[in-house]
Amino acid sequence: MGTKQAFDRNMLYFMAILIFLGTTTPALGQGLFEKALEEPDQKDQDKEANETGFIETSSVEFNGYVRGDLYIGKVNEKNVTEIKSGYAEAAASLKAKMGKWGDGRAEMRLRYGYLGSQVEGTFDLHEAFANVYLGPLDIRFGHQIIAWGRADAFNPTDNLTPRDMRVRSPNEDDRRAANLAIRTWLNFPPLRWEIIYIPFYAPSHFPSFALPGPIAFTEPDYPDTDFEHGIAATRLNFELAKVDFSVSYLFGYATFPGLGFVELRYLQDPIELAVAFRAYQQHVAGADFSTAIGDLFGLRGEVAYRHTLKSGKSEHVPLPDLQYVLGVDREFGDVSIILQYVGRTVFDWEKLPDPKDIVGELPPRELLEQFMANPITAGAIVSGIRTEIRRNTRMIAGQITRFSHALTARVAWNLLQETLTLELLGFYNFSTEEWILMPKITYSIADGLKACAGAEIYGGPDGTMYGTIDQLMSAGFLELKAYF
């Protein structure tokens, strides 16, 4: 069955679900999963209501949204604008309550439109899971997004479910992706002990960037479904009167893979260096906290030490590092401000040889084949290639320098009785000179109808991640969104 036929079939299924669920009375306003990130540090509100006896009967709720989005940016290496993306999306959210014993939630999204010059249609089961409440024990099983960390935008302890950085959306949380997981909580207030097991590997996806030289991407190398290839994690979360904090530990494959050398390809001229995304295992020990300093401001922090297995031996494995975030937040009437310091220290770091032009360094095909037949010269050539690939792994892992120091700022201003919101998110790395700027304006035209305009702008020197994707991902956008 072709791609278009599969999409048409999925669209019919989706519309059938909408028609069936539409027989229930919809709630106008924000969708159940409009904020894809659930507050991980609070008990589920439904469970709290059940325990107090306010909800004893079963019920079904249905809502969702439809939206249209348009992204316009610059053509790579040209002084010309282009439509980066334009699409329509419909989402349907379903929530079923089973008295005081549990509930189930699901969200489905149907998107159709342009990604560059390609027309694409996708049907996405965004989340689908069931909860059961057994006294102090809560169990959640299914396709779910798991987010850890109390910092804003940058969370060193958030390593459980993947992100899709190819997604263009005014909502930052739309880049989060779900995975099948078993999630349990043991509740002994003020302690909440969380245990998670994720059986299958699901990778994060980078934007479709190109690497310099004759480097070509080939099929990725990801773990199989063996039991030991899953992710296991636990967190002790304390919710006290004046401070919330947690300590956590995770072991498993990182959702963001590295780059590994595959082979030299002699099929064409120039010769290609085939590389592939490869997953690697890591231990991550972390902690976070949030508190308030009187009525003046809030204080939040997060730290994580990541120990990567086989670091320094394989070019796709980043070095161990320590990441830390410390921030303050304050509200001035209708204005809220969050300022954060974001730092990283990379262990066992050493400067790699200066970058070289791989095309210029490789000899002609006939001579290269002779060199590769000799173990000594072949070893030197492959070692140089792996060094270049290791440099790119460091780039996408944020390890270009031994020490990294950055600042983030998020400012939001609510106007016109909170019908108009002006928001700005900025990031600047003083060590690598990379930066991000995300301005956004949101206006509530009527109940359940919003218009949004803004931009996502990336920048940085050559050889940095944001410098590599700047013209690819930087764009302005418009959105019109209706909730039902």
Secondary structure, DSSP 8 states (H G I E B T S, - for coil): --HHHHHHHHHHHHHHHHHHHTTS----SS-TTSS-S--TTS--HHHHHHHHTS--S-EEEEEEEEEEEEEEEE-TTSS-EEEEEEEEEEEEEEEEEETTTEEEEEEEEEEEEEETTEEEEEEEEEEEEEEEEETTEEEEEEEE-----SSSS--TT--SS-BBTT---SSGGGGB--EEEEEEEEEETTEEEEEEEE-S----B------SSSEEE---B---S-GGGSEEEEEEEEE-SSEEEEEEEEEEE-SS-EEEEEEEE-SSSS-EEEEEEE--EEEEEEEEEEEEETTTEEEEEEEEEEEETTTTTSTTS---EEEEEEEEEEEETTEEEEEEEEEEEETT---------HHHHS--HHHHHHHHHSHHHHHHHHHHHHHHHHHHHHHHHT-SSSEEEEEEEEEEEEETTTTEEEEEEEEEETTT--EEEEEEEEEEEETTEEEEEEEEEEE--TTSHHHHHHHHH-EEEEEEEEE-
